[in-house]
């Protein structure tokens, strides 16, 4: 089974984002794995449904989701 390196995984949520944006995307990524809810506290911003689906698609492509 393919296992992406940590640089690839960290780029998934850090690429072109501020620290606060990265934290919200990281939380959403953990949510996609079924480990928590995607909610974040202000001043962080919850990902929109299209953003969440794009993230889920990237994670599927990297084989980071259970059953993928």
Protein Blocks (a to p, Z undefined) as FASTA:
>chain_A
ZZddfklmmmmmmgopafklmmmmmmmmmmmnopacfbdcdfbdcddfklmmmmmmmmmm
nopaghZZ
